[in-house]
């Protein structure tokens, strides 16, 4: 049996999940990374020493197998990082019902299934859960109601777990990243930039031009907050919903047209991509 604390990181092959796994390993956690793509998981496993498990969090059977494998290999579960998520664009009038169902299943039901399966072990360990939501959980982004709604629901799921299981020693919190440099965001910036004739870096710069920090986050900057929330240093932080967005949601959209940069450049707010 391991003496190190044990964490499961979903969506652990890329982006925030992979960065969090690397940080936890550096802090002497034993980590299981799961996802649907074995190639990306294997790369993280080779670079960090994490244990890869191919699993789809939307599948109850896969989740049960993930928990069983973790217990067989490491003997305990001290933390969950609920990072797996998908986005399907489309307004309510445009979004296909199958795409809505896919987002609900991955972004909300998956975290529920894993938290449920792991809960007895988290109670035994006095463990912690961190849900990776989004700034879109706090402010509605145009054209992605399914993503907005499921990420907002994830924050309430974390708070509900905290209320129900806090007396048993389990903590549950959510982080809400803004634009973060990940493989998915890179693809979105490439698509966005193509529409405007911009390179990727120019697209990132424009997308974050009204963020107080004036840049996207690095995945490790979000991962550091996640690792802190799992740690004893955050032992009295429970049911919190923490923006990690460079100050993005603090801004007043109604004041954008008064910004001198808009007046000088002719940039229109509609040209800025909605999803952080």
C-alpha positions in Angstrom: 0.0 0.0 0.0 1.2 3.5 -0.8 2.1 6.1 1.8 1.7 8.9 -0.6 -1.7 10.5 -1.1 -3.5 9.3 -4.2 -5.4 11.4 -6.8 -7.4 10.5 -9.8 -7.3 13.1 -12.6 -9.9 12.9 -15.3 -9.1 14.3 -18.7 -5.5 13.8 -17.6 -3.9 13.4 -21.0 -3.7 17.1 -22.0 -4.2 20.6 -20.9 -5.1 21.5 -17.3 -5.5 17.8 -16.4 -2.0 16.9 -17.6 -0.5 20.0 -15.9 -2.2 19.2 -12.7 -1.0 15.6 -12.8 2.6 16.7 -13.3 2.3 19.2 -10.4 0.8 16.6 -8.0 3.5 14.1 -8.9 6.2 16.7 -8.2 4.5 17.1 -4.8 4.8 13.4 -4.1 1.2 12.4 -4.9 0.6 9.1 -6.6 -1.6 9.9 -9.6 -3.9 8.0 -11.9 -4.7 9.9 -15.1 -7.7 8.8 -17.2 -9.0 9.8 -20.5 -10.2 8.3 -23.8 -7.0 8.5 -25.8 -4.3 6.1 -24.8 -1.5 7.9 -26.7 -1.8 11.1 -24.8 -2.2 9.3 -21.4 1.0 7.2 -22.2 3.0 10.4 -22.8 1.9 11.9 -19.4 2.6 8.6 -17.7 6.1 8.4 -19.2 7.0 12.0 -18.3 5.5 12.0 -14.8 5.2 8.5 -13.5 1.4 8.7 -13.3 -0.6 5.6 -13.9 -2.7 5.7 -17.1 -6.2 4.3 -17.3 -8.2 4.5 -20.5 -11.7 5.3 -19.4 -14.7 7.4 -20.4 -16.2 9.2 -17.4 -19.5 9.2 -19.2 -19.6 5.4 -18.8 -20.7 4.1 -15.4 -18.8 0.9 -16.1 -15.6 2.7 -17.0 -15.9 4.8 -13.8 -16.3 1.7 -11.6 -13.3 0.1 -13.3 -11.2 3.3 -12.8 -11.9 3.3 -9.1 -11.3 -0.4 -8.8 -8.0 -0.1 -10.7 -6.9 2.8 -8.5 -7.6 0.9 -5.3 -5.9 -2.3 -6.6 -2.8 -0.4 -7.6 -2.5 2.3 -4.9 -4.8 1.2 -2.1 -6.6 4.5 -1.4 -8.2 7.5 -3.0 -7.4 10.9 -1.3 -8.4 13.3 -4.1 -10.3 13.7 -7.3 -9.7 16.2 -10.1 -12.8 16.3 -12.2 -11.4 17.8 -15.4 -12.8 15.9 -18.3 -15.1 18.1 -20.3 -16.4 18.8 -23.8 -18.0 21.8 -25.6 -20.5 21.7 -28.5 -21.4 25.1 -30.0 -24.9 26.2 -30.9 -27.7 28.4 -29.4 -30.7 26.7 -27.8 -32.5 26.9 -31.2 -29.5 25.4 -33.0 -28.0 22.8 -30.6 -28.7 19.2 -31.5 -30.3 17.2 -28.7 -27.5 14.6 -29.0 -24.9 17.3 -28.4 -26.7 18.6 -25.4 -26.9 15.0 -24.0 -23.1 14.5 -24.7 -22.2 17.6 -22.7 -24.5 16.7 -19.8 -23.1 13.2 -19.7 -19.4 14.2 -19.8 -19.4 17.6 -18.0 -21.9 16.7 -15.2 -23.0 13.1 -15.0 -19.4 11.9 -15.3 -18.2 13.9 -12.3 -21.3 12.7 -10.4 -20.5 9.1 -11.2 -16.9 9.3 -10.1 -17.6 11.2 -7.0 -20.3 8.6 -6.1 -18.0 5.7 -6.7 -15.1 7.2 -4.8 -17.0 8.7 -1.9 -16.6 5.9 0.6 -12.9 6.0 0.0 -12.8 9.8 0.2 -14.7 9.7 3.5 -12.2 7.1 4.8 -9.3 9.3 3.8 -10.7 12.7 4.7 -10.2 13.5 1.0 -10.9 16.4 -1.4 -12.5 16.9 -4.7 -11.8 19.7 -7.2 -14.2 20.3 -10.1 -12.7 22.1 -13.1 -15.6 24.4 -14.2 -15.1 27.5 -16.3 -15.6 31.3 -16.3 -18.5 30.3 -18.5 -20.1 28.9 -15.3 -20.2 32.4 -13.9 -20.9 34.5 -16.9 -23.0 33.3 -19.9 -20.9 33.0 -23.0 -22.7 33.5 -26.3 -23.5 30.5 -28.5 -22.7 27.7 -25.9 -25.6 27.3 -23.6 -25.0 23.6 -23.0 -21.4 24.3 -21.9 -22.4 27.2 -19.7 -25.2 25.2 -18.1 -23.2 22.1 -17.4 -20.2 23.9 -16.0 -22.5 26.0 -13.8 -24.1 22.8 -12.6 -20.7 21.3 -11.8 -20.0 24.2 -9.4 -23.3 23.5 -7.6 -22.5 19.8 -7.5 -19.2 20.6 -5.7 -21.0 22.9 -3.2 -23.6 20.2 -2.6 -21.0 17.6 -1.9 -19.3 20.0 0.5 -22.6 20.6 2.3 -23.4 16.9 2.5 -20.0 15.4 3.2 -18.1 18.2 4.9 -19.2 16.8 8.3 -17.5 13.6 7.2 -14.3 15.4 6.5 -14.6 15.6 2.7 -13.9 18.9 1.0 -15.2 19.8 -2.5 -14.4 23.0 -4.4 -14.5 24.3 -8.0 -12.1 26.4 -10.0 -13.3 28.4 -13.0 -10.5 29.1 -15.5 -10.7 31.7 -18.1 -8.8 31.4 -21.4 -6.0 28.9 -20.8 -3.3 27.7 -23.2 -4.3 24.1 -23.8 -4.5 22.0 -26.9 -8.2 22.7 -27.2 -7.8 26.4 -26.8 -5.0 26.4 -29.4 -7.4 24.9 -31.9 -10.0 27.4 -31.1 -7.5 30.3 -31.5 -6.4 28.9 -34.8 -10.0 28.8 -36.0 -10.8 32.2 -34.6 -7.6 33.7 -36.1 -8.3 32.3 -39.5 -11.6 34.1 -39.6 -9.8 37.4 -38.9 -6.5 36.8 -40.7 -4.6 36.5 -37.4 -1.9 34.1 -36.2 -2.5 32.1 -33.1 -0.7 34.5 -30.8 -2.5 37.4 -32.2 -5.8 35.6 -31.7 -4.9 34.9 -28.0 -3.9 38.6 -27.6 -7.2 39.8 -29.0 -9.3 37.3 -27.1 -7.7 38.4 -23.8 -7.5 42.1 -24.7 -10.1 43.1 -22.1 -8.8 40.7 -19.4 -7.0 42.7 -16.7 -4.0 40.4 -16.9 -3.9 40.9 -20.7 -3.0 37.3 -21.4 -4.3 33.7 -21.2 -3.3 31.5 -18.3 -0.7 28.8 -18.5 -2.2 25.3 -17.7 0.2 25.0 -14.8 -1.2 28.2 -13.3 -4.6 26.6 -13.0 -3.0 23.3 -11.9 -1.2 25.0 -9.0 -4.5 26.2 -7.6 -6.0 22.7 -8.0 -3.1 21.1 -6.2 -3.3 23.7 -3.4 -7.0 22.9 -3.0 -6.2 19.2 -2.7 -3.6 19.9 -0.1 -3.7 20.3 3.6 -2.8 24.0 3.1 -6.4 24.4 2.0 -7.8 22.4 4.8 -10.5 24.9 5.7 -11.5 25.8 2.1 -14.7 24.1 1.3 -17.6 24.7 -1.1 -15.6 27.5 -2.8 -16.0 28.5 -6.4 -12.7 30.2 -7.4 -12.2 32.1 -10.7 -8.7 31.6 -12.2 -9.3 34.0 -15.0 -6.8 36.9 -14.8 -9.7 39.1 -13.6 -11.8 38.5 -16.7 -15.2 38.3 -15.0 -14.6 41.4 -13.0 -15.0 43.5 -16.1 -18.2 45.4 -17.0 -19.3 44.5 -20.6 -21.3 47.7 -20.8 -18.1 49.7 -20.6 -16.3 48.0 -23.5 -17.6 50.5 -26.0 -16.1 53.3 -23.9 -12.6 51.7 -23.9 -10.2 53.9 -25.9 -8.7 50.8 -27.6 -12.1 50.0 -29.1 -12.5 53.5 -30.4 -9.0 53.6 -31.9 -9.0 50.1 -33.4 -12.6 49.6 -34.4 -12.7 46.3 -32.6 -16.2 45.2 -32.0 -17.0 43.0 -28.9 -18.7 40.5 -31.2 -15.3 39.7 -32.7 -14.0 38.3 -29.4 -14.6 34.6 -29.0 -17.0 33.8 -26.2 -15.8 30.6 -24.5 -12.9 30.9 -22.0 
